[in-house]
């Protein structure tokens, strides 16, 4: 049951929007094309096993981990939900 101005199912709509946003963000980060031999951030050599396992890889493990860690902090809240659909 929704409260205030929110319609029935507003909570589920917000959950769906959060999931869809995460899926779109993940898809946009998929690499395409040839893998790089050296990281585009720090110029460290990317091991051949990583290049084969992840087609189109552009970053070494260290740089990729740093980017993923910073993304975790940014994605704590769904800011795309409308004000009316937020839980009170």
C-alpha positions as CSV (number, residue, x, y, z in Angstrom):
1,X,0.0,0.0,0.0
2,X,1.4,3.4,-1.0
3,X,1.2,6.4,1.2
4,X,1.0,10.1,0.4
5,X,1.1,10.9,-3.3
6,X,2.8,7.7,-4.3
7,X,0.7,5.2,-6.3
8,X,0.4,1.5,-5.5
9,X,3.5,-0.2,-6.6
10,X,5.7,2.9,-6.3
11,X,8.3,1.0,-4.1
12,X,8.6,-1.7,-6.7
13,X,8.9,0.9,-9.5
14,X,11.9,2.4,-7.6
15,X,13.5,-1.0,-7.1
16,X,13.1,-1.8,-10.8
17,X,14.6,1.6,-11.7
18,X,17.6,1.0,-9.5
19,X,18.2,-2.5,-11.0
20,X,17.7,-1.2,-14.6
21,X,20.1,1.7,-14.0
22,X,22.8,-0.7,-12.6
23,X,22.4,-3.0,-15.6
24,X,22.7,-0.1,-18.1
25,X,25.8,1.2,-16.3
26,X,27.4,-2.3,-16.4
27,X,26.5,-2.8,-20.1
28,X,28.0,0.6,-21.0
29,X,31.3,-0.4,-19.4
30,X,31.7,-3.6,-21.4
31,X,34.8,-3.5,-23.5
32,X,34.7,-4.1,-27.2
33,X,37.5,-4.5,-29.7
34,X,41.0,-5.6,-29.2
35,X,42.6,-5.8,-25.7
36,X,45.4,-3.4,-24.9
37,X,48.9,-4.8,-24.1
38,X,49.4,-1.9,-21.6
39,X,47.0,-0.3,-19.2
40,X,45.6,3.0,-20.6
41,X,45.8,4.6,-17.1
42,X,49.2,3.6,-15.7
43,X,50.9,2.0,-18.7
44,X,51.5,-1.3,-16.7
45,X,51.6,-4.4,-18.8
46,X,48.3,-6.3,-18.9
47,X,49.0,-10.1,-18.6
48,X,48.1,-12.2,-21.7
49,X,45.8,-14.4,-19.6
50,X,43.7,-11.3,-18.6
51,X,43.6,-10.1,-22.2
52,X,42.3,-13.5,-23.4
53,X,39.8,-13.8,-20.5
54,X,38.4,-10.4,-21.0
55,X,38.2,-9.4,-24.7
56,X,38.7,-5.6,-25.1
57,X,40.3,-5.1,-21.7
58,X,41.9,-1.7,-21.4
59,X,42.9,-1.5,-17.7
60,X,45.2,-3.5,-15.4
61,X,43.7,-5.2,-12.4
62,X,44.9,-2.5,-10.0
63,X,43.3,0.4,-12.0
64,X,40.1,-1.6,-12.7
65,X,39.8,-2.3,-8.9
66,X,40.2,1.4,-8.1
67,X,37.5,2.4,-10.5
68,X,35.1,-0.3,-9.2
69,X,35.8,0.8,-5.6
70,X,35.0,4.4,-6.4
71,X,31.8,3.3,-8.2
72,X,30.5,1.5,-5.1
73,X,30.6,4.7,-3.1
74,X,28.7,6.6,-5.8
75,X,25.9,4.0,-6.2
76,X,24.7,3.9,-2.6
77,X,21.6,5.8,-3.4
78,X,19.1,5.8,-6.3
79,X,18.8,9.4,-7.2
80,X,16.7,8.7,-10.3
81,X,13.6,7.9,-8.3
82,X,10.9,10.5,-8.0
83,X,10.3,12.3,-4.7
84,X,6.9,10.8,-4.4
85,X,8.1,7.2,-4.7
86,X,10.7,7.4,-2.0
87,X,10.0,5.6,1.3
88,X,9.1,7.8,4.2
